Amino acid sequence: LQSRAPVPQLGGGAPGTLRLPAGWNLISLPGTVPRPLTDFTTERQFDLFQCGVGYVCSPLDSTTTLMPGKAYWVRAVRDMTLSYTLE
């Protein structure tokens, strides 16, 4: 038997928000378009890191373009709100 699941909606998604609490947060951007985290928040007091094999991590500038699907660590000084629209 085959399941007839609806086709996922492309574009025109509803806007949403995500709250990152103060402290360390592991994030990854959805989609296919690289964008900086600063496109999603007005907060500018955070540290951004990328990590490789063996948790060898290096700091990134807050305006660095992030690659979708790749994991990044964000250390928020205070709670941050990210605003987005799934497309």
PyMOL commands that set and color helices and strands:
alter all, ss='L'
color gray80, all
select helices_A, chain A and resi 37-39+53-55
alter helices_A, ss='H'
color red, helices_A
select strands_A, chain A and resi 15-20+23-28+35-36+46-51+57-60+65-66+71-76+80-85
alter strands_A, ss='S'
color yellow, strands_A
deselect
rebuild
show_as cartoon
